[in-house]
Amino acid sequence: MEQTNNYIDSNKDKFLQELIELLKIPSISADPMYAQNLLDCADAIAKNLVESGIENVEVLETKGYPVVYGEKIIDNSLPTILIYGHYDVQPPDPINLWESDPFEPTIKNTEIHPDGALFARGSADDKGQFFMHVKAVEAMINTNSLYCNVKFLIEGEEEVGSENLEDFLIEHKDKLKNDIILISDTSVLSMENPTLTTGLRGLSYLEVEVEGANRDLHSGLYGGAVPNPINILCDMIASLHDKNENVTVKDFYDKVSAITSEELKEMQKLPFDLEEYKNAIGLNDITGERGYSTLERTTIRPSLDVNGIWGGYMGEGAKTVIPSKAYAKISMRLVPNQNPNEITKLFSEHFKSIAPASIKVNVKAFHGGKPYVLPCTDKGYISAKKAMEKTFEKEVLPLRGGGSIPIVSTFEEILGTKSVLMGFGLDSDALHSPNEHFGLKNFYLGIKTIPYFFKYYSESN
Amino acid sequence: MEQTNNYIDSNKDKFLQELIELLKIPSISADPMYAQNLLDCADAIAKNLVESGIENVEVLETKGYPVVYGEKIIDNSLPTILIYGHYDVQPPDPINLWESDPFEPTIKNTEIHPDGALFARGSADDKGQFFMHVKAVEAMINTNSLYCNVKFLIEGEEEVGSENLEDFLIEHKDKLKNDIILISDTSVLSMENPTLTTGLRGLSYLEVEVEGANRDLHSGLYGGAVPNPINILCDMIASLHDKNENVTVKDFYDKVSAITSEELKEMQKLPFDLEEYKNAIGLNDITGERGYSTLERTTIRPSLDVNGIWGGYMGEGAKTVIPSKAYAKISMRLVPNQNPNEITKLFSEHFKSIAPASIKVNVKAFHGGKPYVLPCTDKGYISAKKAMEKTFEKEVLPLRGGGSIPIVSTFEEILGTKSVLMGFGLDSDALHSPNEHFGLKNFYLGIKTIPYFFKYYSESN
């Protein structure tokens, strides 16, 4: 392992320069104008994989942007790690808020990153993070210390919902066979409090339409005597939480499985300053489900939020209309073992059941995502914890994420293996925002941590 | 009176032709492109007033479009009637739904108007209606039977809020001195059930803004632990009505004055078919304040409606945002003696008082309008009722209007006199909509009714 570390130390500048070249490619999957850039980016990654000593490198077609695949199989008796990452990036908008060109990577020191951070779209999400694995594997190959077989799956549509990845997984199931999936697309709580993401919430997302009269009515002529769809939609939404902020959708909590007391005890070791939390988002007071802490409310408990609402007159000034229709987008974050399809069905039935007789209700369901959990007893979790504790030199604690990465559940369903979410970014790295950046220290620490994961995971098998 | 009736009968075609010429002018006050047409229209009306025998005709400047003034003072000891009307019209949009050109008046028979109706923008609202007065006065002058002094005030900004009329009234207060104001800018319930509008509801209109965090938040990372401004706005709006559909704004009903039992008894004689009412607007069921009929709810009772709501993501598909802000436009219809400024203040205070500590509330008030009522004991009301009963040959009943004509209260405040709302249109005449029309029978009946009003009003003084 000393040799591997030495290789990494002597190649720091080369690794950084190679990452900078990848970051210069505007691989924005949401905008068809950049289609050629995505193809170029896939080719550039394939070339880098080959140069790094990875074999059987291919740019594989999907119904959308291609997947870059590569592998290094050293011994069929050793475990196989599948590295997942994505080379596509979010649009840089609003472009005017960037202090440097999003596709001209720039190194600057910040308060949180006194050793420098690389500013560019995709630096942390996810080019900078998946590239740590490529370089770590290069270091292991070059120092003859690869402890596991390794496969790479780097996709180009994560930022637009990975719509074609499920079909790809089914088609290439054998090729992608693995013992554990390793992903760096999340963050640690802080460098002082490194964490591993042990769970993700699922998602159920719907749009509701409430219809009253068959046309917009004059509020002078009809006001007081007819159902107003906006008022009724507000009544219905208000009734979706009770006074304890529990979700009132019938049977909503039935399948919620409690977190183990061990994991909860570990989570509770994490520092949390409520005043700091409120100040960061400008709130005087917070609300949430009674009986749970803020950290629990955003990680191990399901929630319901209105994400959008509209109806009637939204322009300047005054218009005295009672609209025919009003709309809302409503989503629920789910925890193990809530099933998004079941929850969507429960919500639809409940929402229709609470509608007054005077109005019609339509409910449209969008694609959801399943919750995910990696038990703290999993060999992958234990190996990642040990690897990070080796390089961070701190205790590493489990932390459930509040958001959703639906592909992780899909991996488990199709490939049958668990994913370890070992991210090295920080929440302050401005992912999806202007001035996205990735600390150089985080980048190098990540490259050094990964070989330890390979070593410990191999030893645990 | 026989001579006057004969004059009207022999000049029917001339009157219609003159109205058609006025309707050809696209005097759309909302669109500055038509500014010259409004000036031309004012000049054409002034010319017609002169030709009709009306004296001291002037086109008087305002800060906006001019007012056409004229008078015929026959005897200072006789009462003076001020005729109010407006020569501006609504835009014809959506133009593609018109079956004939909105500014090429066309006569067609309809089910409700078997004797023909004149289709044109402004035919009923209000060129066709104020022109009845010009022609009735012409008939009275030419037959030497004018029973009262008469003044005309025809404005050009009614469809854009009569913003400059208050200043005009103050400036010309002496010139406009009168005993009663007569307005034909409303409708009758039907030709079989003629009605006089004895009241109008007032209006209080506000926009509310509810603010949570200082920026949009990711619903995965924060959902369940922070106040969602949309959910909270819905809670607050839902609480504005109690289970009996009473408005819960503190002291809201304090100044509501009850209708007299005589007027209520008269109103209740009007036919009302609830099934027909519901079918016309496509509703299975209706709601409203407990203990009141639909007719009462829309006329003599105040109401509160949300006219618009918006916040968060309103586009296609799903976005998992907890927005920083949510908005609503909320209006209240007021009845005598509720004061719009007082109600606006009560609402603002109430709305802020019900906000949870976690959010900030801003309330912006728009210009409101006072409610108006004409007692059934007023000489103007009695004269109009008698006049209409003479020509319609039916009992004429009082009907409160649910909408607002703020200028009527302004007249009372500045000029000190009551307005009689003696309209001859029908609600089915498509005012403000494509294919606006005015029945020829209604037009001629109006012209014949007006001299009786002059006669009875003169006799009652």
Chai-1 contact restraints between the chains, C-beta under 6 A:
chainA,res_idxA,chainB,res_idxB,connection_type,confidence,min_distance_angstrom,max_distance_angstrom,comment,restraint_id
A,Y205,B,A318,contact,1.0,0.0,6.0,A-B,restraint_1
A,A213,B,I281,contact,1.0,0.0,6.0,A-B,restraint_2
A,A213,B,G282,contact,1.0,0.0,6.0,A-B,restraint_3
A,A213,B,L283,contact,1.0,0.0,6.0,A-B,restraint_4
A,N214,B,G282,contact,1.0,0.0,6.0,A-B,restraint_5
A,S219,B,D305,contact,1.0,0.0,6.0,A-B,restraint_6
A,G220,B,G402,contact,1.0,0.0,6.0,A-B,restraint_7
A,G220,B,G403,contact,1.0,0.0,6.0,A-B,restraint_8
A,G220,B,S404,contact,1.0,0.0,6.0,A-B,restraint_9
A,L221,B,G402,contact,1.0,0.0,6.0,A-B,restraint_10
A,L221,B,G403,contact,1.0,0.0,6.0,A-B,restraint_11
A,G223,B,S303,contact,1.0,0.0,6.0,A-B,restraint_12
A,G223,B,D305,contact,1.0,0.0,6.0,A-B,restraint_13
A,G223,B,R333,contact,1.0,0.0,6.0,A-B,restraint_14
A,G224,B,G288,contact,1.0,0.0,6.0,A-B,restraint_15
A,G224,B,R297,contact,1.0,0.0,6.0,A-B,restraint_16
A,G224,B,T298,contact,1.0,0.0,6.0,A-B,restraint_17
A,G224,B,R301,contact,1.0,0.0,6.0,A-B,restraint_18
A,G224,B,S303,contact,1.0,0.0,6.0,A-B,restraint_19
A,A225,B,G288,contact,1.0,0.0,6.0,A-B,restraint_20
A,A225,B,T294,contact,1.0,0.0,6.0,A-B,restraint_21
A,A225,B,R297,contact,1.0,0.0,6.0,A-B,restraint_22
A,A225,B,T298,contact,1.0,0.0,6.0,A-B,restraint_23
A,V226,B,I286,contact,1.0,0.0,6.0,A-B,restraint_24
A,P227,B,T287,contact,1.0,0.0,6.0,A-B,restraint_25
A,N228,B,D305,contact,1.0,0.0,6.0,A-B,restraint_26
A,I230,B,V306,contact,1.0,0.0,6.0,A-B,restraint_27
A,I230,B,I309,contact,1.0,0.0,6.0,A-B,restraint_28
A,N231,B,V306,contact,1.0,0.0,6.0,A-B,restraint_29
A,C234,B,C234,contact,1.0,0.0,6.0,A-B,restraint_30
A,C234,B,I237,contact,1.0,0.0,6.0,A-B,restraint_31
A,C234,B,A238,contact,1.0,0.0,6.0,A-B,restraint_32
A,D235,B,A238,contact,1.0,0.0,6.0,A-B,restraint_33
A,I237,B,C234,contact,1.0,0.0,6.0,A-B,restraint_34
A,A238,B,C234,contact,1.0,0.0,6.0,A-B,restraint_35
A,A238,B,D235,contact,1.0,0.0,6.0,A-B,restraint_36
A,A238,B,A238,contact,1.0,0.0,6.0,A-B,restraint_37
A,I281,B,A213,contact,1.0,0.0,6.0,A-B,restraint_38
A,G282,B,A213,contact,1.0,0.0,6.0,A-B,restraint_39
A,G282,B,N214,contact,1.0,0.0,6.0,A-B,restraint_40
A,L283,B,A213,contact,1.0,0.0,6.0,A-B,restraint_41
A,D285,B,A357,contact,1.0,0.0,6.0,A-B,restraint_42
A,D285,B,S358,contact,1.0,0.0,6.0,A-B,restraint_43
A,I286,B,V226,contact,1.0,0.0,6.0,A-B,restraint_44
A,T287,B,P227,contact,1.0,0.0,6.0,A-B,restraint_45
A,T287,B,S358,contact,1.0,0.0,6.0,A-B,restraint_46
A,G288,B,G224,contact,1.0,0.0,6.0,A-B,restraint_47
A,G288,B,A225,contact,1.0,0.0,6.0,A-B,restraint_48
A,T294,B,A225,contact,1.0,0.0,6.0,A-B,restraint_49
A,R297,B,G224,contact,1.0,0.0,6.0,A-B,restraint_50
A,R297,B,A225,contact,1.0,0.0,6.0,A-B,restraint_51
A,T298,B,G224,contact,1.0,0.0,6.0,A-B,restraint_52
A,T298,B,A225,contact,1.0,0.0,6.0,A-B,restraint_53
A,R301,B,G224,contact,1.0,0.0,6.0,A-B,restraint_54
A,S303,B,G223,contact,1.0,0.0,6.0,A-B,restraint_55
A,S303,B,G224,contact,1.0,0.0,6.0,A-B,restraint_56
A,D305,B,S219,contact,1.0,0.0,6.0,A-B,restraint_57
A,D305,B,G223,contact,1.0,0.0,6.0,A-B,restraint_58
A,D305,B,N228,contact,1.0,0.0,6.0,A-B,restraint_59
A,D305,B,I322,contact,1.0,0.0,6.0,A-B,restraint_60
A,V306,B,I230,contact,1.0,0.0,6.0,A-B,restraint_61
A,V306,B,N231,contact,1.0,0.0,6.0,A-B,restraint_62
A,N307,B,G312,contact,1.0,0.0,6.0,A-B,restraint_63
A,N307,B,Y313,contact,1.0,0.0,6.0,A-B,restraint_64
A,N307,B,V321,contact,1.0,0.0,6.0,A-B,restraint_65
A,G308,B,G312,contact,1.0,0.0,6.0,A-B,restraint_66
A,G308,B,Y313,contact,1.0,0.0,6.0,A-B,restraint_67
A,G308,B,M314,contact,1.0,0.0,6.0,A-B,restraint_68
A,I309,B,I230,contact,1.0,0.0,6.0,A-B,restraint_69
A,I309,B,I309,contact,1.0,0.0,6.0,A-B,restraint_70
A,I309,B,G311,contact,1.0,0.0,6.0,A-B,restraint_71
A,W310,B,W310,contact,1.0,0.0,6.0,A-B,restraint_72
A,W310,B,M314,contact,1.0,0.0,6.0,A-B,restraint_73
A,G311,B,I309,contact,1.0,0.0,6.0,A-B,restraint_74
A,G312,B,N307,contact,1.0,0.0,6.0,A-B,restraint_75
A,G312,B,G308,contact,1.0,0.0,6.0,A-B,restraint_76
A,Y313,B,N307,contact,1.0,0.0,6.0,A-B,restraint_77
A,Y313,B,G308,contact,1.0,0.0,6.0,A-B,restraint_78
A,M314,B,G308,contact,1.0,0.0,6.0,A-B,restraint_79
A,M314,B,W310,contact,1.0,0.0,6.0,A-B,restraint_80
A,A318,B,Y205,contact,1.0,0.0,6.0,A-B,restraint_81
A,A318,B,F366,contact,1.0,0.0,6.0,A-B,restraint_82
A,T320,B,S331,contact,1.0,0.0,6.0,A-B,restraint_83
A,V321,B,N307,contact,1.0,0.0,6.0,A-B,restraint_84
A,I322,B,D305,contact,1.0,0.0,6.0,A-B,restraint_85
A,S331,B,T320,contact,1.0,0.0,6.0,A-B,restraint_86
A,R333,B,G223,contact,1.0,0.0,6.0,A-B,restraint_87
A,A357,B,D285,contact,1.0,0.0,6.0,A-B,restraint_88
A,S358,B,D285,contact,1.0,0.0,6.0,A-B,restraint_89
A,S358,B,T287,contact,1.0,0.0,6.0,A-B,restraint_90
A,F366,B,A318,contact,1.0,0.0,6.0,A-B,restraint_91
A,G402,B,G220,contact,1.0,0.0,6.0,A-B,restraint_92
A,G402,B,L221,contact,1.0,0.0,6.0,A-B,restraint_93
A,G403,B,G220,contact,1.0,0.0,6.0,A-B,restraint_94
A,G403,B,L221,contact,1.0,0.0,6.0,A-B,restraint_95
A,S404,B,G220,contact,1.0,0.0,6.0,A-B,restraint_96
